[in-house]
């Protein structure tokens, strides 16, 4: 389960509670086909972790839907992650990775998540 997540477009700031929309490029750098069926344990979805200015975890539960289709080894897709900005002003980071649901996040297995710094003003 190896992946590379790359930011294509992300806002540098947002109002408290506003929707943040982030465009991503996701590549399957492993040898397994990713399952996109949410009824199957281990299906692959985008996941995001909200971090404070010191890179401390605030929320691990930011979610996005599974990929629209199975993704073969070596294949790439464009995807969008939408989530709400924190309610408190300040500097934040969002670490965007993939999750094999019910199994593991990809980063501990050697994948490269994307990290986006933004301000809530």
Secondary structure, 3 states (H helix, E strand, C coil): CCEEEEEEECCCEECCCCEEEEEEEEEECCCCCECCCCCCCCCEEEEEEEEECCCCEEEEEEEEEECCCCECCCCEEEEEEEEECCCCCEEEEEEEEEEECCCEECHHHCCECEEEEEEEC
